């Protein structure tokens, strides 16, 4: 007798492989971001797309604050060409990271979203900083 899991059959392995590999082109997680930020010169820019007051109250160490509505071609000119951006917002209940990712992609910039946002970061046991680390 099928369960709610098997009522809809799983995708063929080759379809599942393509799907999950594609997901990693769009997303990263808090753990991988935390580890990558330990590098002396990370190969990405982490962007907190929340409002400045929320950023000031606590953000991922090393993140810069560019609210998603402020991501413009002019603002992004200061970054090296083809630099990858990792965006995050409050958490899974917030679509600010999606909005920021759309803006960056429309500008032709490589972008990934840090799934979980601040909520995921704290769930992993990582701490936030209140230092002013703007770009």
N, C-alpha and C positions, 0 to 999 in steps of 0.2 A: 504494500500500500504506500503510495507516494506521501511524502511529508511536504510541508510548505517549502522546504529546501529543494526538493526534487520535482515538485509540480511542474516547474519550468526546467527543462534539462540544461545542464551546464553547456557552455559553448565548447565547440571543438577545441582541442589543445592549441592548434595553430591560430585560431581566432582569439583565444584567451591570451596567448603569448603576444600577439600584435597589440591587443588592448592594453595589457599591463605595461608593456614597453612604452607605449604611447603616453600612458599616464605619467611616467617618470620624465617625459619631455616637458610636461606642464607643471609638475609639482615636485616639491622636496618636503622633507619633514623637519621638525624641530631638532631632532637628534643630529641628523646630517648637517644641518645649518650650524648648530652649536659646535660640532667637531671641525667644520670647515673654517669657522671664525677663529680657530686657534692658529691658523697659518699666519706667518709673519706678514704676508701680503695677499689677502684673499683674492681670488679671481672673480669676484662678484661684488656687487653693492647691495646691501640689505636696506630696504626702504620700508619704513613704518608709514602707512598711508592714512593713519588716523589724524584727528585734529591735533594741533599743537598742544593744547592743554592735556589731552590724554597722553601724548608722547612725553611731555614733561613729568607727568605723574609716574611714569615707569615704562621703559621700552627695552628691547633686546640690546644688549651691549654691542656697540659698533654700528647700530642702525642710524640712518639719517631720517629726518622727517620731511616727507613731501606728501602732503595730503593729496589724495587721488585727483581732486579737482584742479590741483596746481601742477600736475604733470603735463608740461607743454614742451614743444620742440625747443624753445628758447631756454627753458630751465634745464633741459637734458643735454644741451650743447657742452656743458662743462665736464662731462664724463667722457672717458676714452671711447672711441668708436668700437662697437661690438662688445662692450662690457656687458656681462649678464647681470640682470637685476633680479633680486628675490624680494617679493612684496609680501607684506602681512598686514593684518588688521586685528581686531579684537579677538576673533575666534570663529568657529564654524557657524555661528549665528549672524555673522557680519559679511556683507558682500563687498566691502570696501577694497579688499585685495583683488577681487575679480575686476572691479572698476579700474583700479590702478594697472592691472595687467593688460586690460583692453587698451588703455591709453598708451602704454609703453609699446605694445605690439603694433598699434596703429602708427606709431612713430618709427617702426621698423627696428625696434630694439629687442634683443633677446630677453625673455622674462620667464620666471617660474614663480609659483605661489608657494609660500611656506604654509602647508596645511596645518590647521589648528590655531594659528595666530598666537596671540598672547595667552589664551587659555591653554593651548597645547604646550607652549613653552613652560608655563607654570606646572602643568600636569607632569611634565618630564622631570620636575624638580630643579629646573634652572631658575636663576634669579634675574630680576629686571634691574636696570640702572636708572638713575635719575639725572645722570650727567648730561649736560647739554652737548650733544654730538651732532650738530647740524652740518650740512654740506654747503 
